[in-house]
Each structure stands twice: as C-alpha cells, then as structure tokens.
C-alpha cells in the first residue's frame, strides 16, 4: 500500500472517530423506502398506519429482524398484489378489535370473551399474521422515484465487479449472508444517490472479505460479545476508505459515523478497538485493490 493511501486511511479513521465522539446525528438508510418504519408501520392495502399495541409490536419485530421497510400485510394481501412470502419466513402478529353485541360463548383467537347478554356492545380481539415487505418476493413499491441507470459510475462498477463476490439484487435491504457467501442489495434505482449505492456495496463487500477463504477475520475471541460491533466498525471504515480511493468521497460521509455511533460502547470498553478495526479495514481495502490487479492479469491472459 502506498504511503499516500496510508495517510488517507489514517485521516478517515480519525475523522470518523471524532464525528462519533461529537455525535453524528441520526443515521438513515441510503436506499428509498416509505419511511413508515421510522414513523409508523403501515398496511400494504389500506396504506393506513397500524395503531396502539400493533405499532409497538411491529416496531419490535422490524428492529429484531433488521427490516428496512415499514410495509406489512397478511399472506393473502401480499398474494393479491402479486407477491409471494418466502418459505420459512415467520409472521408477526397484530391485533384487530371487533365490536360485537349479544351472547358469545367461545374464545376467539385466544382472546377472552365472556358469556354475557346484556345488549351492550363489546370488543373482541382477533389476531392476524402479517409479513414485512422484506419477507416477500415479487413486489415493487408503485410509483417510487428511481435513480436512473445513467448515474452509475463506470470505474466504481468495474472495481466491485473485479472483486468476484456474488451479489444478488432486488432485496429490500443490504446484507452479506455468510452461509451462501453472497451479498444481497436493493436495486441501484432504489438509492437516493449513486454514492449511497457504492458506499453500501463497499460495506457489504467488506463483510465478505472476512470469509474464511478470504481474510478469515474473526473477532469472537478478541471482543467476545462485541464481535459484531467490531465487524461493523471494520465494514464502515473499509467503505469510507474505498469511496475515497474511488474518488467518490473526499471525506467520510456523515452517515458512516452516525451508523457507528451505536457501537461507541465498544470503544469505551477497549480504547485499542478502533486501532484493531482500522488495521483490519486497511487489510480489507488492500485485498480489494489486490483483486483489481488479479482481475486485470486474468483478462490479459485470456486475451493473449
């Protein structure tokens, strides 16, 4: 690695740490969604927000699973819109209160219903299984603004293609699935800006560099319960470094530090953690650059 690049990486690391310690504001996903996961979950068909305990239940479910979309619907509602819930997906439960009159002598959907007949209206709770947009295939949010293909950056496209890491597009969010050694990404058009797309892709590629057949990165012994936090530090630092190398960001984006602010406990418990993360991020970025040379050499060999 060149001395100039090493200086850039050191500066990026220092800037992110400073931003984290100063408080970098709120992190928002760089791809477009309806925003209801931030305000209130909404139903696919009615577009009305869920209310009361349902709001809390769906917030908890979305947070636990890392869903980046606030749209929910029953299995039948998704089918009506041409989508299909993926096999093995677990539903969240919402409650609908129905007004009744007269004598009821059974329990409906595990709700307590009393045997009374005094003519007064009563409400019974009925439970419904709902699935998040992230759990289905074949659905595209109508009339969503899309980033045009003309906004793609050619040299960045070549850079990530040369890594040889499998990427599946069309996902509702972004993640690296270790068991498949595959990255899942939203389509390019769903991002608010090109830099957000390449930053997210770089983050997930950084995770992929930790696979056993690549850099074999494992923080489970070094950081035990905070191993995930350490890995996220590496991924975000790597993404910031790669964007700088590609000329897409002279400084780390504010959302890098905002995203990482939730991991400040790791730095507070271990002041050397950021140096370890920066070293591993540098190794990940170096691996990506090495892949560029290997890819170019392979193309020359095939052309000969």
Secondary structure by P-SEA (a helix, b strand, c coil): ccaaaaaaaaaaaaaaaaaaaacccbbbbccccccccccbbbbccccccccaaaaaaaaaaaaaacccccccccaaaaaaacccccccbbbbbbbbbbbbcccccccccccccccccccbbbbbbbbbbbbccccccccccccccccccccccaaaaaaaaaccccccccccbbbbbccccbbbbccccccccaaaaaaaaaaaaaaaaacccccccccccccccaaaaaaaaaaaaaaaaaaaaacccccccaaaaaaacccccccccccaaaaaaaaaaaaaaaaaaaaaaaaaaaaaaaac
